[in-house]
Amino acid sequence: MFDLQAGSLRTAGKDAGAPIMITIRKSEARGHFNFGWLETYHTFSFDQYFDPAHSHFHSLRVINEDRVRAGQGFPTHSHRDMEIITYILSGSLEHRDSMGNGSVIRPGDVQRMSAGTGVSHSEFNPSQSEACHLLQIWIMPKAKKLTPSYEQKFFGEDERRGKLCLIAADDGGGGAVTIHQDARVYASLLGAGGSITHQLDESRSAWLQVARGTLSLNGQLLSQGDGAAITTETELTVSAADACEFLLFDLA
């Protein structure tokens, strides 16, 4: 669940009984750990961080913001029944898994791993000088015990600049990686003063995560690391206070 009572904005909706609601999840309210080789922030409950008021939002289960030191990484570990998306902000990350996949992902690359019945993998920063800054996202699949699979695609800055670029979707449309859930994930880069609008079906909700910079969402100011849960809203306007990068999740 996600606690929609804490820090929410309410205004009159189109229908008398349907308030427009945007709930801000501030960066500093997230779970935070610094293990030396890894500094990590957890938007939702994860591993050693447990907060029953912030366990997930619809099918969105994890947004971890990680900084992995040069030459360090996650040793081999296992997952099952989860759609895992890795989005690199800076640096690089080397991936190896039990399906035989091996690659180095960099900014612009979007990696999707469907853990399904079970998969093991490791993630390592191959640089000896530069930290890797990334977002790792988990989305709960619509079915369990799927066959594990892997996909990686590149989305250049021109594809993301000044627009909402679809990077993950249940049908893999528009060149997006395919996830096994009724969810659509967009990435965007906006220059200072830039603005973009997204129409949200009244039956759906959304989550916006600020990766870098400062922006306003329907007039509400958000900074790096902040997130926002959006319900009962049909139009989202994002305006950049300065150069920014964000992800938008359109969720059933």
C-alpha positions as CSV (number, residue, x, y, z in Angstrom):
1,M,0.0,0.0,0.0
2,F,1.0,3.7,-0.1
3,D,-0.3,6.1,2.6
4,L,-2.3,8.6,0.6
5,Q,-3.1,10.6,3.7
6,A,0.4,11.9,4.4
7,G,1.4,15.1,2.7
8,S,-1.3,15.0,0.0
9,L,-2.7,17.8,-2.0
10,R,-6.5,17.8,-2.5
11,T,-8.6,20.0,-4.8
12,A,-12.1,19.6,-6.2
13,G,-12.3,17.0,-8.9
14,K,-14.7,17.0,-11.9
15,D,-17.0,14.8,-9.9
16,A,-18.1,15.9,-6.4
17,G,-16.9,12.7,-4.7
18,A,-13.6,12.4,-6.6
19,P,-10.8,14.6,-5.2
20,I,-7.7,15.2,-7.2
21,M,-4.9,13.9,-5.2
22,I,-1.1,14.2,-5.4
23,T,0.9,12.8,-2.6
24,I,4.5,13.8,-2.3
25,R,7.2,11.3,-1.1
26,K,10.1,13.5,-0.2
27,S,13.6,12.3,-0.9
28,E,14.7,12.6,2.7
29,A,11.8,10.5,3.9
30,R,13.1,7.5,2.0
31,G,15.0,4.6,3.6
32,H,18.7,5.3,3.4
33,F,21.8,3.1,3.9
34,N,25.5,3.7,3.3
35,F,27.5,0.5,3.2
36,G,30.7,2.2,1.9
37,W,30.7,0.4,-1.5
38,L,27.0,1.3,-1.9
39,E,24.9,4.2,-1.0
40,T,21.2,3.5,-1.5
41,Y,17.8,5.2,-1.0
42,H,14.6,3.1,-0.9
43,T,11.3,4.8,-1.9
44,F,9.4,1.7,-0.8
45,S,10.1,-1.1,1.8
46,F,13.1,-3.1,0.7
47,D,15.6,-5.5,2.3
48,Q,16.5,-3.9,5.7
49,Y,14.1,-1.0,5.3
50,F,10.5,-1.7,6.3
51,D,7.8,0.9,6.3
52,P,4.2,-0.6,6.2
53,A,2.9,2.8,5.0
54,H,5.2,2.7,2.0
55,S,5.4,-0.9,0.7
56,H,4.3,-0.4,-2.9
57,F,2.1,1.7,-5.1
58,H,-0.2,-0.4,-7.4
59,S,2.1,-2.8,-9.2
60,L,5.2,-0.5,-8.6
61,R,7.1,-2.4,-5.9
62,V,10.6,-0.9,-5.7
63,I,12.4,2.3,-6.7
64,N,15.9,2.2,-5.4
65,E,18.4,5.0,-6.1
66,D,21.9,3.4,-5.9
67,R,25.4,4.8,-6.1
68,V,27.9,2.0,-6.5
69,R,31.6,2.8,-5.9
70,A,34.2,2.2,-8.6
71,G,35.3,-1.4,-8.8
72,Q,32.4,-2.6,-6.5
73,G,29.1,-4.3,-7.1
74,F,26.4,-6.7,-6.1
75,P,27.5,-10.3,-5.9
76,T,25.5,-13.1,-7.5
77,H,22.0,-13.2,-6.0
78,S,18.6,-14.6,-7.0
79,H,15.1,-13.2,-7.8
80,R,11.8,-14.6,-8.9
81,D,8.4,-13.4,-10.0
82,M,9.4,-9.7,-10.5
83,E,9.9,-7.4,-13.5
84,I,13.3,-5.6,-12.9
85,I,14.2,-2.5,-14.8
86,T,17.6,-0.9,-14.5
87,Y,18.0,2.8,-15.6
88,I,21.6,4.2,-15.5
89,L,22.0,7.9,-14.7
90,S,25.8,8.1,-14.9
91,G,28.7,5.6,-15.0
92,S,28.3,2.0,-16.1
93,L,27.2,-1.4,-14.7
94,E,28.2,-4.8,-15.9
95,H,25.4,-7.4,-15.8
96,R,25.8,-11.2,-15.9
97,D,23.0,-13.7,-15.3
98,S,22.2,-17.4,-15.2
99,M,20.4,-17.2,-18.5
100,G,23.8,-16.5,-20.1
101,N,23.4,-12.8,-20.7
102,G,26.3,-10.5,-20.2
103,S,26.5,-6.8,-21.0
104,V,27.6,-3.4,-19.8
105,I,24.8,-0.8,-19.4
106,R,25.3,2.9,-19.6
107,P,23.2,6.1,-19.6
108,G,20.4,5.7,-22.2
109,D,20.3,1.9,-21.8
110,V,17.2,0.4,-20.3
111,Q,17.6,-3.2,-19.1
112,R,14.6,-5.4,-18.3
113,M,14.9,-8.8,-16.6
114,S,11.8,-10.9,-16.0
115,A,12.8,-13.1,-13.1
116,G,9.8,-15.4,-13.4
117,T,10.5,-18.9,-12.1
118,G,13.9,-17.8,-10.9
119,V,17.1,-16.2,-12.1
120,S,20.5,-15.4,-10.6
121,H,22.6,-12.4,-11.6
122,S,25.4,-10.1,-10.5
123,E,25.9,-6.4,-11.1
124,F,29.3,-4.8,-11.0
125,N,30.7,-1.3,-11.6
126,P,33.6,-2.0,-14.1
127,S,35.1,1.4,-13.8
128,Q,38.2,1.9,-11.6
129,S,37.5,5.6,-11.2
130,E,33.8,6.5,-11.7
131,A,30.9,5.7,-9.5
132,C,27.7,4.3,-11.1
133,H,24.5,6.1,-10.3
134,L,21.3,4.2,-11.2
135,L,17.7,3.6,-10.5
136,Q,16.5,0.0,-10.1
137,I,12.8,-0.5,-10.4
138,W,10.7,-3.6,-9.6
139,I,7.2,-4.0,-11.0
140,M,5.1,-6.9,-9.8
141,P,4.1,-9.1,-12.8
142,K,0.5,-9.9,-13.7
143,A,1.3,-13.6,-13.5
144,K,3.7,-15.8,-11.5
145,K,6.0,-18.6,-12.7
146,L,6.8,-16.9,-16.1
147,T,9.8,-18.1,-18.1
148,P,12.7,-15.8,-17.2
149,S,13.8,-13.5,-20.0
150,Y,16.1,-10.5,-20.6
151,E,16.0,-7.4,-22.8
152,Q,18.1,-4.3,-23.3
153,K,17.5,-1.3,-25.5
154,F,19.1,2.1,-25.9
155,F,17.1,5.4,-25.8
156,G,19.3,8.4,-26.8
157,E,19.0,11.9,-25.3
158,D,17.2,13.2,-28.4
159,E,14.5,10.5,-27.9
160,R,14.0,11.7,-24.3
161,R,14.5,15.4,-24.5
162,G,11.4,17.6,-24.3
163,K,9.1,14.6,-24.6
164,L,7.9,11.5,-22.7
165,C,9.8,8.6,-24.2
166,L,8.1,5.2,-23.6
167,I,10.9,2.9,-22.3
168,A,8.8,0.0,-20.9
169,A,5.3,-1.3,-21.6
170,D,3.2,-4.4,-21.5
171,D,3.0,-4.6,-25.2
172,G,6.6,-3.4,-26.0
173,G,5.1,-0.8,-28.2
174,G,7.1,2.1,-29.7
175,G,10.3,0.2,-29.3
176,A,10.0,-0.1,-25.5
177,V,11.2,-3.1,-23.5
178,T,8.3,-5.5,-22.7
179,I,7.1,-6.0,-19.2
180,H,4.5,-8.5,-18.0
181,Q,2.2,-5.9,-16.4
182,D,-0.3,-3.3,-17.4
183,A,2.1,-0.4,-16.8
184,R,3.8,2.1,-19.1
185,V,7.1,3.7,-18.0
186,Y,8.3,7.0,-19.6
187,A,11.6,8.8,-19.3
188,S,12.1,12.5,-20.0
189,L,14.8,15.2,-20.1
190,L,13.6,18.8,-19.8
191,G,15.6,21.9,-20.1
192,A,15.0,24.9,-17.7
193,G,11.6,26.3,-18.5
194,G,10.5,23.3,-20.5
195,S,7.1,21.8,-20.0
196,I,5.3,18.6,-20.9
197,T,1.7,17.3,-20.4
198,H,0.5,13.7,-20.0
199,Q,-3.1,12.7,-20.2
200,L,-4.0,10.0,-17.7
201,D,-7.0,7.8,-18.1
202,E,-9.4,8.4,-15.2
203,S,-9.2,4.7,-14.3
204,R,-5.5,4.7,-13.9
205,S,-3.0,6.2,-11.4
206,A,0.6,7.4,-11.8
207,W,3.9,7.8,-10.0
208,L,6.5,10.4,-10.9
209,Q,10.1,10.0,-9.8
210,V,12.6,12.9,-10.1
211,A,16.0,11.5,-11.1
212,R,17.8,14.8,-11.3
213,G,17.0,18.5,-11.1
214,T,13.9,20.4,-9.9
215,L,10.4,20.5,-11.5
216,S,6.8,21.2,-10.7
217,L,4.0,18.7,-11.1
218,N,0.7,20.5,-11.4
219,G,2.2,23.4,-9.5
220,Q,3.8,21.3,-6.7
221,L,7.6,21.6,-6.5
222,L,9.7,18.4,-6.6
223,S,13.4,18.0,-6.3
224,Q,15.9,15.2,-7.0
225,G,14.9,12.0,-5.2
226,D,11.3,13.1,-4.6
227,G,8.4,11.0,-5.8
228,A,4.7,11.7,-6.2
229,A,1.7,9.4,-6.2
230,I,-1.1,10.6,-8.4
231,T,-4.7,9.4,-8.2
232,T,-8.0,10.7,-9.6
233,E,-6.2,13.1,-11.9
234,T,-6.5,13.1,-15.7
235,E,-3.9,15.7,-16.8
236,L,-0.4,16.0,-15.5
237,T,1.7,19.0,-16.3
238,V,5.5,18.8,-15.6
239,S,7.5,22.0,-15.8
240,A,11.3,22.2,-15.3
241,A,12.6,24.8,-12.8
242,D,16.0,23.8,-14.0
243,A,17.4,21.0,-16.2
244,C,15.8,17.8,-15.0
245,E,15.4,14.1,-15.7
246,F,12.4,12.1,-14.4
247,L,10.5,8.8,-14.9
248,L,6.7,8.6,-15.1
249,F,4.8,5.4,-14.4
250,D,1.3,5.1,-15.8
251,L,-0.3,2.3,-13.8
252,A,-3.5,0.3,-13.9
